[in-house]
Amino acid sequence: MFTNEIISAIRNNKTPQFKDKYRRVDVLLIDDVQFFQGKESIQEEVFNTFNSLFDNNKQIVLSSDRPPSELTGLDERLRQRFGWNIIADVKKPTYETRMAILKKKAEQENLYVDENIDTVFTMIAERVQNNVRELEGAFTNLLSISRMLNKDITPQFAKETLKNIFSEDEKDINVEGIKRAVCKYFDINIKDMDSKKRSREIAYPRQIAMYLSKEMTELSFPKIGGAFGGKDHTTVMHAHKKIAEELLTNESTKHAISEIEKKIRL
């Protein structure tokens, strides 16, 4: 939203209105600031907005998928400012935190947590470890279906309803499996994944495979690069950033990622 408003303001000669809106706020909270990388005009507005708010002792909270030092596509002035104050590494939620999230959701839905539901929460918290949205989504889905069918939430009902979570034979997801699924979807040779070919027909699937490898495994960018024929970690970072940006606007990319993920998890 912030980026779109900047672009609209520049295009329609309404930058004074944009500045007036964002430089008067008491708190500025922006998610995914890594998407500002490589966008010079937007970075300039972010820089000026940041300075204005900071000089007036306003609150600024920014989030990114990596620390400021690794945002190499940002102007050095911005990277320095993003590291001026407290930097918090938001790690995966602990088991206790995951349980607390589920119980808070139950409280918001006026759902009484009996022994059965507490057991279900334990099962979900043990299975969904990395993604809070997936955790909340599992709860919402389970609750909606139980109310629609007028059925009690029990461990058996949860297993039947949330089959994607409680699959009896969950696969070990790895880079090679991801590469095979991507190659099958795009009908290309798996050897091309590790090659130096840069044509759109090869580069795009390779970027998707790199993106999914980062999202679906615990591997670091350098490790993923090594699994793709010894590619540099910056190549993987660029691929991850590019596909993440496309997912915001490109329906074709969204569909491809969704379909490939399904195949990988089968």
C-alpha positions as CSV (number, residue, x, y, z in Angstrom):
1,M,0.0,0.0,0.0
2,F,2.8,2.4,1.0
3,T,4.7,1.7,-2.3
4,N,1.5,2.1,-4.4
5,E,0.7,5.4,-2.8
6,I,4.2,6.7,-3.5
7,I,3.9,5.7,-7.1
8,S,0.5,7.2,-7.4
9,A,1.6,10.4,-5.7
10,I,4.6,10.8,-8.1
11,R,2.5,10.0,-11.2
12,N,-0.3,12.4,-10.3
13,N,1.8,15.2,-8.9
14,K,0.4,14.7,-5.4
15,T,3.6,14.2,-3.4
16,P,2.7,17.1,-1.0
17,Q,-0.4,15.2,0.0
18,F,1.6,12.0,0.4
19,K,4.1,13.7,2.6
20,D,1.4,15.4,4.6
21,K,-0.2,12.1,5.3
22,Y,2.8,10.0,6.3
23,R,4.9,12.6,8.1
24,R,2.2,13.5,10.6
25,V,1.6,10.0,11.9
26,D,2.6,9.0,15.5
27,V,3.5,5.4,14.5
28,L,4.7,4.1,11.1
29,L,4.6,0.3,10.7
30,I,5.8,-1.2,7.5
31,D,6.1,-4.9,6.7
32,D,8.5,-6.4,4.1
33,V,10.8,-3.5,3.6
34,Q,13.1,-5.8,1.5
35,F,10.8,-5.0,-1.4
36,F,12.1,-1.5,-1.5
37,Q,15.4,-2.8,-2.8
38,G,16.3,-1.5,-6.3
39,K,13.4,1.1,-6.3
40,E,15.4,4.3,-6.1
41,S,12.6,6.9,-6.2
42,I,10.6,5.0,-3.5
43,Q,13.7,4.7,-1.4
44,E,14.1,8.4,-1.5
45,E,10.6,9.0,-0.2
46,V,11.1,6.4,2.5
47,F,14.4,8.1,3.5
48,N,12.8,11.5,3.8
49,T,9.7,10.1,5.6
50,F,12.0,8.2,8.0
51,N,14.1,11.3,8.8
52,S,11.0,13.5,9.4
53,L,9.4,11.0,11.8
54,F,12.7,10.2,13.6
55,D,13.5,13.9,14.1
56,N,10.1,14.4,15.6
57,N,10.5,11.5,18.0
58,K,7.8,9.4,16.4
59,Q,7.7,5.6,16.5
60,I,9.0,3.6,13.5
61,V,8.6,-0.1,13.2
62,L,10.0,-2.0,10.2
63,S,10.0,-5.7,9.4
64,S,12.1,-7.6,6.8
65,D,13.0,-11.2,6.0
66,R,16.6,-10.4,6.7
67,P,18.7,-8.0,8.8
68,P,19.5,-4.5,7.4
69,S,23.1,-5.5,6.7
70,E,21.9,-8.0,4.1
71,L,19.6,-5.6,2.3
72,T,22.2,-5.0,-0.3
73,G,19.7,-3.5,-2.8
74,L,19.0,-0.6,-0.4
75,D,20.8,2.8,-0.4
76,E,23.5,2.8,2.3
77,R,21.8,5.7,4.0
78,L,18.7,3.7,4.5
79,R,20.5,0.6,5.7
80,Q,22.3,2.6,8.3
81,R,19.0,4.2,9.5
82,F,17.3,0.8,9.6
83,G,19.9,-0.3,12.1
84,W,19.9,2.8,14.3
85,N,17.8,1.4,17.1
86,I,16.7,-2.0,18.4
87,I,16.9,-4.9,15.9
88,A,14.9,-7.9,16.9
89,D,15.3,-11.3,15.4
90,V,11.8,-12.8,15.3
91,K,12.4,-16.5,15.6
92,K,10.0,-19.4,15.0
93,P,7.4,-19.4,17.7
94,T,8.1,-21.9,20.5
95,Y,5.7,-24.7,21.4
96,E,4.4,-22.6,24.3
97,T,3.8,-19.6,22.1
98,R,2.0,-21.7,19.5
99,M,-0.3,-23.1,22.2
100,A,-0.9,-19.6,23.6
101,I,-1.9,-18.4,20.1
102,L,-4.4,-21.2,19.7
103,K,-5.9,-20.6,23.1
104,K,-6.1,-16.9,22.4
105,K,-8.0,-17.6,19.2
106,A,-10.4,-19.9,21.1
107,E,-11.0,-17.1,23.6
108,Q,-11.8,-14.6,20.8
109,E,-14.3,-17.1,19.4
110,N,-15.8,-17.8,22.8
111,L,-14.8,-21.4,22.4
112,Y,-14.6,-23.4,25.7
113,V,-11.3,-25.4,25.7
114,D,-12.2,-28.8,27.1
115,E,-9.9,-31.8,27.3
116,N,-10.6,-32.8,23.7
117,I,-9.9,-29.3,22.3
118,D,-6.8,-29.0,24.4
119,T,-5.5,-32.3,22.9
120,V,-6.3,-31.0,19.4
121,F,-4.4,-27.8,20.1
122,T,-1.4,-29.9,21.3
123,M,-1.6,-31.9,18.1
124,I,-1.7,-28.8,15.9
125,A,1.1,-27.0,17.8
126,E,3.3,-30.0,17.4
127,R,2.7,-30.2,13.7
128,V,2.7,-26.5,12.6
129,Q,5.9,-25.1,13.9
130,N,7.1,-22.4,11.5
131,N,4.2,-20.3,10.3
132,V,1.8,-18.4,12.6
133,R,-0.6,-17.8,9.7
134,E,-0.8,-21.5,9.0
135,L,-1.4,-22.1,12.7
136,E,-4.2,-19.7,12.9
137,G,-5.6,-20.9,9.5
138,A,-5.7,-24.5,10.9
139,F,-7.7,-23.3,13.9
140,T,-10.1,-21.2,11.8
141,N,-10.7,-24.0,9.3
142,L,-11.3,-26.6,12.0
143,L,-13.7,-24.3,13.9
144,S,-15.7,-23.3,10.8
145,I,-16.2,-26.9,9.6
146,S,-17.2,-28.1,13.1
147,R,-19.8,-25.4,13.4
148,M,-21.0,-25.9,9.8
149,L,-21.4,-29.7,10.4
150,N,-22.5,-29.2,14.0
151,K,-19.8,-31.6,15.2
152,D,-17.7,-31.5,18.3
153,I,-14.0,-30.9,17.9
154,T,-12.2,-34.1,18.8
155,P,-8.7,-35.5,17.9
156,Q,-10.3,-37.8,15.3
157,F,-12.4,-35.0,13.8
158,A,-9.3,-32.8,13.6
159,K,-7.3,-35.5,11.8
160,E,-10.2,-36.0,9.3
161,T,-10.6,-32.2,8.7
162,L,-6.9,-31.1,8.6
163,K,-5.5,-33.9,6.5
164,N,-2.8,-31.6,5.1
165,I,-1.4,-31.3,8.7
166,F,-2.1,-34.8,10.0
167,S,-1.0,-36.8,7.0
168,E,0.2,-40.2,8.3
169,D,3.2,-40.4,6.0
170,E,4.5,-36.8,5.7
171,K,7.3,-36.5,3.2
172,D,10.7,-35.2,3.9
173,I,10.8,-32.1,1.7
174,N,14.2,-31.5,0.2
175,V,15.7,-29.5,-2.7
176,E,15.9,-32.4,-5.1
177,G,12.2,-33.2,-4.7
178,I,11.4,-29.5,-5.2
179,K,13.5,-29.4,-8.3
180,R,11.8,-32.5,-9.7
181,A,8.3,-31.1,-9.1
182,V,9.2,-27.7,-10.7
183,C,10.7,-29.4,-13.7
184,K,7.7,-31.6,-14.2
185,Y,5.3,-28.7,-14.0
186,F,7.3,-26.6,-16.6
187,D,8.3,-29.7,-18.6
188,I,12.0,-29.0,-18.5
189,N,15.1,-31.2,-17.9
190,I,16.2,-31.4,-14.3
191,K,19.8,-30.9,-15.5
192,D,18.9,-27.4,-16.6
193,M,18.3,-26.4,-12.9
194,D,22.0,-26.7,-12.3
195,S,23.1,-25.3,-15.6
196,K,24.2,-21.8,-16.5
197,K,21.4,-21.3,-19.0
198,R,19.7,-18.0,-18.6
199,S,16.8,-18.2,-21.1
200,R,13.4,-17.3,-19.6
201,E,12.2,-20.9,-20.2
202,I,14.9,-22.1,-17.7
203,A,15.6,-19.1,-15.5
204,Y,12.0,-18.6,-14.4
205,P,11.4,-22.2,-13.2
206,R,14.9,-22.2,-11.6
207,Q,13.9,-19.0,-9.6
208,I,10.7,-20.7,-8.5
209,A,12.6,-23.8,-7.4
210,M,15.0,-21.6,-5.4
211,Y,12.1,-19.7,-3.8
212,L,10.3,-22.9,-2.8
213,S,13.6,-24.3,-1.5
214,K,13.9,-21.4,0.9
215,E,10.3,-21.4,1.9
216,M,9.9,-25.2,2.3
217,T,13.2,-26.2,3.8
218,E,15.5,-25.0,6.6
219,L,18.4,-24.5,4.3
220,S,20.3,-21.2,4.1
221,F,20.8,-19.2,0.9
222,P,24.4,-20.5,0.4
223,K,23.3,-24.1,1.0
224,I,20.5,-23.7,-1.6
225,G,22.9,-22.2,-4.1
226,G,25.2,-25.1,-3.7
227,A,22.3,-27.5,-4.4
228,F,21.7,-25.7,-7.7
229,G,25.1,-26.4,-9.3
230,G,27.1,-24.2,-7.0
231,K,25.2,-21.0,-7.6
232,D,26.3,-18.0,-5.5
233,H,24.0,-17.2,-2.5
234,T,23.2,-13.8,-4.0
235,T,21.7,-15.5,-7.0
236,V,19.3,-17.4,-4.7
237,M,18.5,-14.2,-2.7
238,H,17.6,-12.4,-6.0
239,A,15.4,-15.3,-7.1
240,H,13.6,-15.4,-3.7
241,K,13.0,-11.7,-3.8
242,K,11.8,-11.7,-7.4
243,I,9.3,-14.5,-6.9
244,A,8.1,-13.0,-3.6
245,E,7.4,-9.8,-5.4
246,E,5.6,-11.5,-8.3
247,L,3.4,-13.3,-5.8
248,L,1.9,-9.9,-4.8
249,T,0.7,-9.1,-8.4
250,N,1.2,-12.0,-10.8
251,E,-1.7,-14.5,-10.9
252,S,0.2,-16.9,-13.1
253,T,3.1,-17.1,-10.6
254,K,0.6,-17.5,-7.7
255,H,-1.1,-20.4,-9.5
256,A,2.3,-22.1,-10.4
257,I,3.5,-21.9,-6.8
258,S,0.2,-23.2,-5.4
259,E,0.1,-26.2,-7.8
260,I,3.8,-27.1,-7.4
261,E,3.5,-27.0,-3.6
262,K,0.6,-29.4,-3.7
263,K,2.6,-31.8,-5.8
264,I,5.6,-31.5,-3.5
265,R,3.5,-32.3,-0.4
266,L,1.7,-35.3,-2.0
